[in-house]
Amino acid sequence: MSKPHPVFGILATAAAVVLISCSSGSEAQNVPPGGEPGSATPVAVDRVARRDLAREVTLTGPVEPLRVVGVNSRMAGTILTVRVIEGDRVRPGTRMAELDARETAAQLERARAVRANAQTVFERAEQMQASQIITDAEFEQARASFETANSDVRLWETRLEFSRVLSPTGGVVTQKFVEAGSAVSPNERLFDVADDSLLVVRVRMSELDVVHVRPNDSVAVELDAYPEVRLVGRVRRVFPSADPQTRLVPVEVGLASTSRAQVRPGFLARVHFPLERRPGVVVVPASAVGTSALGPYVYVVAADTLARRPIQTGLTSQGRVEVLTGVSEGELVVTSGQLNLRPGARVRITAGPPVVTGDSSSQGEAGDLP
């Protein structure tokens, strides 16, 4: 019996390889993307909803009192006593310091004595004029002497009042520049008083953003000193002009009083400005939006089948994307597991809101999350 030719063996082996390859390719065509043959791809979904959306800008600035008033000396002299220190609270008219006014007080006593004498002479001259004992010129001279003496008394009373340094407003003493024994000149700064009846944060905002800010807008304020506290602030004013160098516009935010935190001037504040408010717009999670050469798109789940929808997007904020066209409120969009997804593929929802089907008893069975 003759042996088979080697060429026939090689041909038989090649034919077997071709048959196996064809069989494997046929089975691969029956496997849907993302799963075993006949299985559904697990995905997480979220429901298209309407929400208020806004772009947020965060700016930092120190907490400041509404205004700081400088208390100056109204005359030259030597500080005799200082009655307040930094941190003391004062009211309008509180005596903060005194200058050495002993000479002024003596001059005042002398002026009052001269006035008393001039007043007596003037009153006697009035009686004598009525009896025509003295001339009108003598009477006018007596009256002028009395008025001059009265003016001298008012002058020294004013100088004595100037020796007392009084607070022009209520607030907290933030700076003290003098001590007892210091020599001061007129209009020299002695104290700073902060009017803390209202605390404000002044920040500088880009001209591109400030056009969206209006007085009385509500903003959120966070303090580095109290990171767990979120304060409410309101825009008090937007300054009318921008800095010519930086193109930034000052914006002043007033802080509402709070019982949870003792806010002090100098604390660093972070002000969150909601800009470009969009009330009640259609939004989807940012994780649901994909991009391609043709533009953004989302995968919508209808029953258990995927549909790819091109969308037109608007504002993006807080992990949400505004959708202008392409989806409707209430539809389900895929938020995770989008890799290798194809339109028309079968999917199985593993996380997301309840899916409403024709049978109300099946609500809540499609997702693991409420």
KOLVOFI-616094 format. One record per residue (C-alpha): residue number from 1; residue in one letter; x, y, z. Coordinates in Angstrom, 1 decimal. Each point is the difference from the previous one (the first is absolute). Last residue first. Example, Ala and Ser with C-alpha at 12.3 -4.5 7.8 and 13.67 -1.06 7.14 Angstrom:
+-----+---------+--------+--------+--------+
! num ! residuo !     c1 !     c2 !     c3 !
+-----+---------+--------+--------+--------+
!   2 !       S !   13.7 !   -1.1 !    7.1 !
!   1 !       A !   -1.4 !   -3.4 !    0.7 !
+-----+---------+--------+--------+--------+
***
This chain:
+-----+---------+--------+--------+--------+
! num ! residuo !     c1 !     c2 !     c3 !
+-----+---------+--------+--------+--------+
! 370 !       P !  -33.8 !   55.3 !   44.5 !
! 369 !       L !    3.2 !   -1.8 !   -1.1 !
! 368 !       D !    0.2 !   -3.7 !   -1.1 !
! 367 !       G !   -1.9 !    0.6 !   -3.2 !
! 366 !       A !   -2.5 !   -1.7 !   -2.2 !
! 365 !       E !   -2.2 !   -1.5 !    2.7 !
! 364 !       G !   -1.2 !    3.4 !    1.3 !
! 363 !       Q !   -3.3 !   -0.1 !   -1.9 !
! 362 !       S !   -1.0 !   -3.5 !   -1.2 !
! 361 !       S !   -3.3 !    0.1 !    1.9 !
! 360 !       S !   -1.1 !    2.9 !   -2.1 !
! 359 !       D !   -0.2 !   -2.2 !   -3.1 !
! 358 !       G !    0.4 !    2.1 !   -3.2 !
! 357 !       T !    3.4 !    1.0 !    1.1 !
! 356 !       V !    1.4 !    2.7 !    2.2 !
! 355 !       V !    3.7 !   -0.4 !    0.7 !
! 354 !       P !    1.1 !    0.9 !    3.5 !
! 353 !       P !    3.1 !    2.3 !    0.1 !
! 352 !       G !    3.5 !   -1.2 !   -0.6 !
! 351 !       A !    2.3 !   -3.0 !    0.3 !
! 350 !       T !    0.2 !   -3.4 !   -1.6 !
! 349 !       I !   -2.0 !    0.6 !   -3.2 !
! 348 !       R !    0.4 !   -2.9 !   -2.4 !
! 347 !       V !    0.8 !    0.8 !   -3.6 !
! 346 !       R !   -0.8 !   -1.3 !   -3.5 !
! 345 !       A !    1.9 !    1.6 !   -2.8 !
! 344 !       G !   -2.0 !    2.0 !   -2.6 !
! 343 !       P !    2.5 !    2.8 !   -0.2 !
! 342 !       R !    3.5 !   -1.2 !    1.1 !
! 341 !       L !    1.7 !    0.0 !    3.4 !
! 340 !       N !    3.7 !   -0.9 !    0.0 !
! 339 !       L !    0.7 !    2.2 !    3.0 !
! 338 !       Q !   -3.2 !    1.7 !    1.2 !
! 337 !       G !    0.2 !   -1.8 !    3.4 !
! 336 !       S !   -1.1 !    3.1 !    1.9 !
! 335 !       T !   -2.6 !    2.7 !   -0.2 !
! 334 !       V !   -2.5 !   -1.5 !   -2.5 !
! 333 !       V !   -3.0 !    2.3 !   -0.6 !
! 332 !       L !   -3.6 !   -0.7 !    1.1 !
! 331 !       E !   -2.8 !    2.2 !   -1.4 !
! 330 !       G !   -2.1 !    2.1 !    2.5 !
! 329 !       E !    0.5 !    3.4 !   -1.6 !
! 328 !       S !    0.7 !   -0.3 !   -3.7 !
! 327 !       V !    3.3 !   -0.4 !   -1.9 !
! 326 !       G !    1.7 !    1.4 !   -3.1 !
! 325 !       T !   -0.3 !    3.8 !    0.3 !
! 324 !       L !    1.1 !    2.6 !    2.5 !
! 323 !       V !    1.7 !   -2.3 !    2.5 !
! 322 !       E !    1.5 !    1.8 !    3.1 !
! 321 !       V !    2.8 !   -2.1 !    1.4 !
! 320 !       R !    0.3 !   -0.9 !    3.7 !
! 319 !       G !    3.0 !   -0.7 !    2.2 !
! 318 !       Q !   -0.4 !    3.2 !    1.9 !
! 317 !       S !    0.0 !    2.2 !   -3.1 !
! 316 !       T !   -0.1 !   -0.4 !   -3.8 !
! 315 !       L !   -2.1 !    2.5 !   -2.0 !
! 314 !       G !   -1.2 !   -0.9 !   -3.5 !
! 313 !       T !    0.1 !   -3.3 !   -1.9 !
! 312 !       Q !   -1.5 !   -1.0 !   -3.3 !
! 311 !       I !   -0.6 !   -3.8 !   -0.2 !
! 310 !       P !    0.6 !   -2.9 !   -2.3 !
! 309 !       R !   -1.9 !   -3.0 !    1.2 !
! 308 !       R !    1.2 !   -3.6 !    0.0 !
! 307 !       A !   -2.7 !   -2.5 !    0.7 !
! 306 !       L !    0.5 !   -3.0 !    2.3 !
! 305 !       T !   -2.5 !   -2.8 !    0.6 !
! 304 !       D !   -1.4 !   -1.4 !    3.2 !
! 303 !       A !   -3.3 !    1.9 !    0.1 !
! 302 !       A !    1.3 !    3.3 !   -1.6 !
! 301 !       V !    3.4 !    0.9 !    1.4 !
! 300 !       V !    1.5 !    3.2 !   -1.3 !
! 299 !       Y !    3.7 !    0.3 !   -0.8 !
! 298 !       V !    1.2 !    3.5 !   -0.1 !
! 297 !       Y !    1.7 !    2.2 !   -2.7 !
! 296 !       P !    2.4 !    2.9 !   -0.4 !
! 295 !       G !    1.3 !    1.0 !   -3.5 !
! 294 !       L !    0.6 !   -1.6 !   -3.4 !
! 293 !       A !    3.6 !   -0.8 !    0.7 !
! 292 !       S !   -1.0 !   -1.7 !    3.2 !
! 291 !       T !   -0.8 !    1.0 !    3.5 !
! 290 !       G !   -1.8 !   -1.8 !    2.8 !
! 289 !       V !   -2.4 !    1.4 !    2.6 !
! 288 !       A !   -1.3 !   -2.3 !    2.7 !
! 287 !       S !    2.8 !    0.9 !    2.5 !
! 286 !       A !   -1.1 !    3.6 !   -0.1 !
! 285 !       P !   -3.3 !   -1.0 !    1.5 !
! 284 !       V !   -3.0 !    1.1 !   -2.1 !
! 283 !       V !   -1.9 !    3.3 !    0.1 !
! 282 !       V !   -3.2 !    1.5 !   -1.3 !
! 281 !       V !   -0.4 !    3.6 !    1.2 !
! 280 !       G !   -2.1 !    1.2 !    2.9 !
! 279 !       P !    1.7 !    3.2 !    0.9 !
! 278 !       R !    3.2 !    0.9 !   -1.9 !
! 277 !       R !    2.2 !    2.4 !    2.1 !
! 276 !       E !    2.9 !    1.4 !   -1.9 !
! 275 !       L !    2.1 !    0.6 !    3.1 !
! 274 !       P !   -0.1 !   -1.4 !    3.5 !
! 273 !       F !    2.6 !    1.8 !    2.0 !
! 272 !       H !    1.8 !   -2.0 !    2.7 !
! 271 !       V !    1.9 !    2.3 !    2.4 !
! 270 !       R !    3.1 !   -1.5 !    1.8 !
! 269 !       A !    0.8 !    2.0 !    3.2 !
! 268 !       L !    3.3 !    0.5 !    1.7 !
! 267 !       F !   -0.4 !    1.3 !    3.6 !
! 266 !       G !    1.4 !    3.6 !    0.4 !
! 265 !       P !   -3.1 !    1.4 !    1.8 !
! 264 !       R !   -1.5 !   -2.6 !    2.2 !
! 263 !       V !   -2.9 !   -2.4 !   -0.5 !
! 262 !       Q !   -1.2 !   -1.7 !    3.2 !
! 261 !       A !   -1.6 !   -3.1 !   -1.5 !
! 260 !       R !   -3.2 !   -1.9 !    0.6 !
! 259 !       S !   -2.1 !    3.0 !    1.1 !
! 258 !       T !    0.1 !    1.7 !   -3.4 !
! 257 !       S !   -0.5 !    3.5 !   -1.2 !
! 256 !       A !   -0.3 !    0.5 !   -3.7 !
! 255 !       L !    3.1 !    0.9 !   -1.9 !
! 254 !       G !    0.1 !    2.9 !   -2.5 !
! 253 !       V !    1.7 !   -0.5 !   -3.3 !
! 252 !       E !    1.9 !    2.7 !   -1.8 !
! 251 !       V !    1.1 !   -0.4 !   -3.6 !
! 250 !       P !    3.1 !    1.7 !   -1.4 !
! 249 !       V !    0.4 !   -0.3 !   -3.9 !
! 248 !       L !    3.1 !   -1.6 !   -1.5 !
! 247 !       R !    1.5 !    1.3 !   -3.2 !
! 246 !       T !    3.4 !   -0.5 !    1.6 !
! 245 !       Q !    1.7 !    3.2 !   -1.1 !
! 244 !       P !   -3.0 !    2.3 !   -0.6 !
! 243 !       D !   -1.7 !   -1.2 !    3.2 !
! 242 !       A !   -3.6 !   -0.3 !   -0.9 !
! 241 !       S !   -2.7 !    2.6 !    0.5 !
! 240 !       P !   -3.5 !    0.4 !    1.6 !
! 239 !       F !    0.6 !   -2.1 !    3.1 !
! 238 !       V !   -2.5 !   -2.7 !    0.6 !
! 237 !       R !   -1.9 !    0.5 !    3.2 !
! 236 !       R !   -1.5 !   -1.8 !    2.9 !
! 235 !       V !    0.1 !   -3.6 !   -1.4 !
! 234 !       R !   -1.6 !   -2.2 !    2.7 !
! 233 !       G !    1.5 !   -2.5 !    2.3 !
! 232 !       V !   -1.1 !   -3.3 !    1.6 !
! 231 !       L !    2.6 !   -1.9 !    2.0 !
! 230 !       R !    1.1 !   -3.6 !   -0.4 !
! 229 !       V !    1.6 !   -1.4 !    3.1 !
! 228 !       E !    2.1 !   -3.2 !   -0.1 !
! 227 !       P !    3.2 !    1.8 !   -1.1 !
! 226 !       Y !   -0.1 !    2.3 !    3.0 !
! 225 !       A !    3.3 !    1.9 !    0.0 !
! 224 !       D !    0.4 !   -0.4 !   -3.8 !
! 223 !       L !   -3.4 !    1.7 !   -0.3 !
! 222 !       E !   -2.6 !   -0.8 !   -2.5 !
! 221 !       V !   -2.5 !    2.4 !   -1.7 !
! 220 !       A !   -3.0 !   -0.9 !   -2.1 !
! 219 !       V !   -1.6 !    2.7 !   -2.2 !
! 218 !       S !   -3.4 !    1.7 !   -0.2 !
! 217 !       D !   -0.3 !    2.8 !   -2.6 !
! 216 !       N !   -1.0 !    3.3 !    1.7 !
! 215 !       P !    2.0 !    2.1 !   -2.6 !
! 214 !       R !    0.4 !   -1.8 !   -3.4 !
! 213 !       V !    2.6 !   -2.3 !   -1.3 !
! 212 !       H !    0.0 !   -1.4 !   -3.6 !
! 211 !       V !    2.0 !    2.9 !   -1.5 !
! 210 !       V !    2.6 !   -0.7 !    2.7 !
! 209 !       D !    1.0 !   -3.2 !   -1.7 !
! 208 !       L !    1.7 !    1.2 !   -3.2 !
! 207 !       E !    1.3 !    3.1 !    1.8 !
! 206 !       S !    1.9 !   -2.3 !    2.3 !
! 205 !       M !   -0.7 !    0.4 !    3.7 !
! 204 !       R !    1.8 !    1.6 !    2.9 !
! 203 !       V !   -1.1 !   -0.8 !    3.5 !
! 202 !       R !   -1.2 !    2.1 !    3.0 !
! 201 !       V !   -1.4 !   -2.0 !    2.9 !
! 200 !       V !   -2.2 !    1.9 !    2.4 !
! 199 !       L !   -0.8 !    0.1 !    3.7 !
! 198 !       L !   -2.9 !    2.1 !    1.2 !
! 197 !       S !   -0.4 !    1.5 !    3.4 !
! 196 !       D !    3.8 !   -0.3 !    0.1 !
! 195 !       D !    0.8 !    3.7 !   -0.2 !
! 194 !       A !    3.7 !   -0.2 !    0.5 !
! 193 !       V !    1.6 !    2.7 !    2.2 !
! 192 !       D !    3.6 !    1.1 !   -0.8 !
! 191 !       F !    1.8 !    2.0 !    2.7 !
! 190 !       L !    2.4 !    3.0 !    0.4 !
! 189 !       R !    0.5 !    1.4 !   -3.5 !
! 188 !       E !    1.5 !    3.5 !    0.1 !
! 187 !       N !   -2.4 !    2.7 !   -1.1 !
! 186 !       P !    1.7 !    2.7 !    2.3 !
! 185 !       S !    3.4 !   -1.2 !    1.4 !
! 184 !       V !    0.6 !   -2.6 !    2.6 !
! 183 !       A !    2.6 !   -0.4 !    2.9 !
! 182 !       S !   -0.2 !   -3.4 !    1.5 !
! 181 !       G !    0.0 !   -0.1 !    3.8 !
! 180 !       A !   -2.8 !   -2.7 !    0.3 !
! 179 !       E !    0.3 !   -2.2 !   -3.0 !
! 178 !       V !   -0.9 !    0.5 !   -3.6 !
! 177 !       F !   -0.8 !   -2.0 !   -3.2 !
! 176 !       K !   -2.9 !   -2.2 !    1.1 !
! 175 !       Q !   -1.5 !   -2.1 !   -2.8 !
! 174 !       T !   -3.1 !   -2.3 !   -0.2 !
! 173 !       V !   -2.3 !    1.7 !    2.5 !
! 172 !       V !   -3.4 !   -1.6 !   -0.6 !
! 171 !       G !   -3.2 !    1.8 !   -1.0 !
! 170 !       G !   -2.1 !    3.0 !    0.6 !
! 169 !       T !    0.7 !    3.3 !   -1.6 !
! 168 !       P !    1.8 !    3.4 !    0.5 !
! 167 !       S !    2.0 !   -1.3 !    3.0 !
! 166 !       L !    1.0 !    2.8 !    2.2 !
! 165 !       V !    3.5 !    1.4 !    0.7 !
! 164 !       R !   -0.3 !    2.7 !    2.8 !
! 163 !       S !    2.4 !    2.9 !   -0.4 !
! 162 !       F !   -2.3 !    1.3 !   -2.7 !
! 161 !       E !   -2.6 !    0.7 !    2.6 !
! 160 !       L !    2.4 !    2.2 !    1.9 !
! 159 !       R !    0.8 !    1.9 !   -3.2 !
! 158 !       T !   -3.8 !    0.5 !   -0.5 !
! 157 !       E !   -0.5 !    1.2 !    3.5 !
! 156 !       W !    3.0 !    2.4 !   -0.5 !
! 155 !       L !   -1.6 !    1.5 !   -3.1 !
! 154 !       R !   -3.5 !    0.2 !    1.6 !
! 153 !       V !    1.4 !    1.9 !    3.0 !
! 152 !       D !    1.9 !    2.4 !   -2.3 !
! 151 !       S !   -3.2 !    0.7 !   -2.0 !
! 150 !       N !   -1.9 !    0.9 !    3.3 !
! 149 !       A !    2.8 !    2.5 !    0.8 !
! 148 !       T !   -0.3 !    1.6 !   -3.4 !
! 147 !       E !   -3.8 !    0.2 !    0.4 !
! 146 !       F !    0.4 !    1.7 !    3.3 !
! 145 !       S !    2.6 !    2.5 !   -1.2 !
! 144 !       A !   -2.3 !    0.8 !   -3.0 !
! 143 !       R !   -2.9 !    0.7 !    2.3 !
! 142 !       A !    2.0 !    2.4 !    2.2 !
! 141 !       Q !    1.3 !    1.8 !   -3.1 !
! 140 !       E !   -3.5 !    0.3 !   -1.4 !
! 139 !       F !   -1.2 !    1.6 !    3.3 !
! 138 !       E !    2.8 !    2.5 !   -0.1 !
! 137 !       A !   -0.8 !    1.0 !   -3.5 !
! 136 !       D !   -3.7 !    0.3 !    0.8 !
! 135 !       T !    0.9 !    2.6 !    2.7 !
! 134 !       I !   -0.3 !   -0.5 !    3.7 !
! 133 !       I !   -2.4 !    1.3 !    2.6 !
! 132 !       Q !   -3.0 !   -0.2 !   -2.3 !
! 131 !       S !   -2.0 !   -1.8 !    2.6 !
! 130 !       A !   -0.5 !   -3.0 !   -2.4 !
! 129 !       Q !    3.6 !    0.4 !   -0.9 !
! 128 !       M !    1.0 !   -0.3 !    3.7 !
! 127 !       Q !   -2.0 !   -3.2 !    0.4 !
! 126 !       E !    1.5 !   -1.6 !   -3.2 !
! 125 !       A !    3.5 !    1.1 !    1.1 !
! 124 !       R !   -0.5 !   -1.8 !    3.4 !
! 123 !       E !   -0.9 !   -3.3 !   -2.0 !
! 122 !       F !    3.1 !    0.5 !   -2.2 !
! 121 !       V !    2.3 !    0.6 !    3.0 !
! 120 !       T !   -1.3 !   -3.2 !    1.7 !
! 119 !       Q !    0.4 !   -2.0 !   -3.2 !
! 118 !       A !    3.5 !    1.2 !   -0.5 !
! 117 !       N !    0.9 !   -1.2 !    3.5 !
! 116 !       A !   -1.5 !   -3.4 !   -0.6 !
! 115 !       R !    1.7 !   -0.2 !   -3.3 !
! 114 !       V !    3.4 !    0.7 !    1.5 !
! 113 !       A !   -0.6 !   -2.7 !    2.6 !
! 112 !       R !   -1.0 !   -2.5 !   -2.7 !
! 111 !       A !    3.0 !    0.8 !   -2.1 !
! 110 !       R !    2.3 !   -0.6 !    3.0 !
! 109 !       E !   -1.6 !   -3.4 !    0.7 !
! 108 !       L !    0.3 !   -0.9 !   -3.7 !
! 107 !       Q !    3.7 !    0.9 !    0.0 !
! 106 !       A !    0.5 !   -2.2 !    3.0 !
! 105 !       A !   -1.7 !   -2.9 !   -1.7 !
! 104 !       T !    2.2 !    0.5 !   -3.1 !
! 103 !       E !    3.1 !   -0.1 !    2.1 !
! 102 !       R !   -1.1 !   -3.2 !    1.6 !
! 101 !       A !   -0.9 !   -1.6 !   -3.4 !
! 100 !       D !    2.4 !   -2.9 !   -0.2 !
!  99 !       L !   -1.7 !   -2.1 !   -2.7 !
!  98 !       E !   -2.6 !   -2.6 !    0.7 !
!  97 !       A !   -0.7 !   -3.3 !   -1.5 !
!  96 !       M !   -2.9 !   -2.3 !   -1.2 !
!  95 !       R !   -3.0 !    1.9 !    1.3 !
!  94 !       T !   -3.1 !   -1.8 !   -1.4 !
!  93 !       G !   -2.0 !    2.4 !   -2.1 !
!  92 !       P !   -1.4 !   -2.6 !   -2.5 !
!  91 !       R !    0.4 !   -3.4 !    1.7 !
!  90 !       V !    3.1 !   -2.0 !    0.6 !
!  89 !       R !    1.0 !   -3.6 !    0.0 !
!  88 !       D !    3.5 !   -0.8 !    1.2 !
!  87 !       G !    2.0 !   -2.4 !   -2.2 !
!  86 !       E !    3.1 !    2.2 !   -0.2 !
!  85 !       I !    0.4 !    2.2 !    3.1 !
!  84 !       V !   -2.1 !    2.7 !    1.6 !
!  83 !       R !    0.4 !    2.7 !    2.7 !
!  82 !       V !    3.2 !    1.8 !   -0.9 !
!  81 !       T !    1.0 !    2.7 !    2.4 !
!  80 !       L !    2.1 !    3.3 !   -0.2 !
!  79 !       I !    0.9 !    0.0 !   -3.7 !
!  78 !       T !    2.1 !    3.2 !   -0.5 !
!  77 !       G !   -1.2 !    2.8 !   -2.2 !
!  76 !       A !   -1.0 !    1.3 !   -3.4 !
!  75 !       M !   -3.7 !    0.1 !   -0.9 !
!  74 !       R !   -2.8 !   -2.0 !   -1.6 !
!  73 !       S !    1.8 !   -3.3 !    0.4 !
!  72 !       N !   -1.3 !   -2.6 !   -2.5 !
!  71 !       V !   -2.3 !   -3.0 !    0.2 !
!  70 !       G !    0.1 !   -2.0 !   -3.3 !
!  69 !       V !   -3.2 !   -1.7 !   -1.0 !
!  68 !       V !    0.0 !   -3.5 !   -1.6 !
!  67 !       R !   -3.0 !   -0.9 !   -2.1 !
!  66 !       L !   -2.2 !   -3.0 !   -0.7 !
!  65 !       P !    2.4 !   -2.2 !    2.0 !
!  64 !       E !    2.1 !   -2.3 !   -2.0 !
!  63 !       V !    0.1 !   -3.8 !   -0.7 !
!  62 !       P !    2.9 !   -0.7 !   -2.3 !
!  61 !       G !   -0.4 !   -1.1 !   -3.6 !
!  60 !       T !   -0.4 !   -3.1 !   -2.1 !
!  59 !       L !   -1.9 !   -0.6 !   -3.3 !
!  58 !       T !   -2.0 !   -3.0 !   -1.0 !
!  57 !       V !   -1.9 !    0.0 !   -3.3 !
!  56 !       E !   -3.1 !   -2.2 !   -0.5 !
!  55 !       R !   -1.9 !   -0.7 !   -3.2 !
!  54 !       A !   -3.6 !   -0.5 !    0.7 !
!  53 !       L !   -2.6 !   -2.7 !   -0.5 !
!  52 !       D !   -3.5 !   -0.4 !    1.4 !
!  51 !       R !   -1.3 !   -3.5 !   -0.8 !
!  50 !       R !   -2.1 !   -1.9 !   -2.5 !
!  49 !       A !    0.6 !   -3.7 !   -0.3 !
!  48 !       V !    1.5 !   -2.7 !   -2.3 !
!  47 !       R !    0.1 !   -3.2 !    2.1 !
!  46 !       D !    3.2 !   -1.7 !    0.9 !
!  45 !       V !    1.5 !   -3.3 !   -1.1 !
!  44 !       A !    2.6 !   -2.6 !    1.0 !
!  43 !       V !    0.9 !   -2.7 !   -2.5 !
!  42 !       P !    0.2 !   -3.8 !   -0.2 !
!  41 !       T !    0.3 !   -1.4 !   -3.5 !
!  40 !       A !   -2.7 !   -2.6 !   -0.9 !
!  39 !       S !    0.7 !   -3.7 !   -0.7 !
!  38 !       G !   -0.8 !   -2.1 !   -3.2 !
!  37 !       P !    3.7 !   -1.0 !   -0.6 !
!  36 !       E !    2.1 !    1.4 !    2.9 !
!  35 !       G !    0.4 !    3.7 !    0.5 !
!  34 !       G !    1.2 !    3.4 !   -0.9 !
!  33 !       P !   -0.8 !    0.1 !   -3.7 !
!  32 !       P !   -2.4 !   -2.8 !   -0.9 !
!  31 !       V !    1.4 !   -3.4 !   -0.7 !
!  30 !       N !   -1.6 !   -1.6 !   -3.1 !
!  29 !       Q !    2.7 !    1.2 !   -2.4 !
!  28 !       A !    2.6 !   -1.6 !    2.2 !
!  27 !       E !   -1.7 !   -3.4 !   -0.6 !
!  26 !       S !    0.3 !    0.4 !   -3.8 !
!  25 !       G !    3.6 !    1.0 !    0.3 !
!  24 !       S !    0.9 !   -3.0 !    2.1 !
!  23 !       S !   -1.6 !   -2.4 !   -2.6 !
!  22 !       C !    1.8 !    1.6 !   -2.9 !
!  21 !       S !    3.3 !   -0.3 !    1.8 !
!  20 !       I !   -0.6 !   -3.6 !    0.8 !
!  19 !       L !   -0.8 !   -0.8 !   -3.6 !
!  18 !       V !    3.0 !    1.8 !   -1.3 !
!  17 !       V !    2.3 !   -1.9 !    2.5 !
!  16 !       A !   -1.4 !   -3.3 !   -1.1 !
!  15 !       A !    0.5 !    0.8 !   -3.7 !
!  14 !       A !    3.7 !    0.9 !    0.7 !
!  13 !       T !    0.6 !   -3.4 !    1.7 !
!  12 !       A !   -1.6 !   -1.9 !   -2.9 !
!  11 !       L !    2.2 !    1.8 !   -2.5 !
!  10 !       I !    3.2 !   -0.7 !    1.9 !
!   9 !       G !   -0.9 !   -3.7 !    0.3 !
!   8 !       F !   -0.8 !   -0.3 !   -3.8 !
!   7 !       V !    3.4 !    1.6 !   -0.8 !
!   6 !       P !    1.8 !   -2.7 !    2.0 !
!   5 !       H !   -1.2 !   -2.8 !   -2.5 !
!   4 !       P !   -1.9 !   -2.7 !    1.7 !
!   3 !       K !    2.1 !   -3.3 !    0.6 !
!   2 !       S !   -0.4 !   -2.9 !   -2.5 !
!   1 !       M !   -1.5 !   -3.4 !    1.1 !
+-----+---------+--------+--------+--------+
***
